[in-house]
Amino acid sequence: MRRVRPILIRRRVQAQRSPRLRMRRVKAPTSQSLRSTMMIRMVVATRKMTKMSK
């Protein structure tokens, strides 16, 4: 679990930064926006899993 936690934290930080980048880069391709939304959904799922485990 110790090895997995830092990676999850990094993913959370990226998910928080992605919406800001989206606002700045309005001309970004749809593929990147879809990736960011998928990442955010994954982060939410991981948070729920961690809460249940705790």
Secondary structure, 3 states (H helix, E strand, C coil): CCCHHHHHHHHHHHHHHHHHHHHHCCCCCHHHHHHHHHHHHHHHHHHHHHHHHC
